[in-house]
Amino acid sequence: VVSAGTGLGKAAAVWDGTRHHPLATEAGHADFAPISPIELELSNWLRGRYGGHASIERVISGPALQDIAEFLVASGRCKMLPGLAALPEKDQPAELTRLALAGREPLAAATFDVFTAVLARELGNAALEYLALGGVALAGGIPPRIVSLLQQQHFVANIVDKGRFTKLLQSLPIRI
């Protein structure tokens, strides 16, 4: 399970033949592993903002949506929306989500392009880390709100893009 909401949680359930045993983690505090130029820039920006460590939770969580948007503005890729900047910080992730789902605002779309690419790779990583042959699940407050963004082909492609393990990941069920 990869759970994106106010933070990022990861867990697994191990079957012993009789029942499942949950394995909780603090995996949200593991390093963010950028793979593209924009993600490398974002990682460096986050390190500067948060004192040297850029955790995966800084890229996949509700507060991360605001950070990604601020990075996109600071890097000159997008323009800040006056209406967004006027909102209290706690309300900005929900507004970015609403705008991304409406499909009419470049900052929101770009924010979710980064967010969903990293979320997909983290789900694929979790499947490999736990050898989750029973499948993987997205949980938390964000995934149910953005199902239409998660159903896009590039989201699934990012989950399974794991080299020689691509076929294994293609065979696993994905749940929200």
Disulfide bonds with the S-S distance in Angstrom:
none
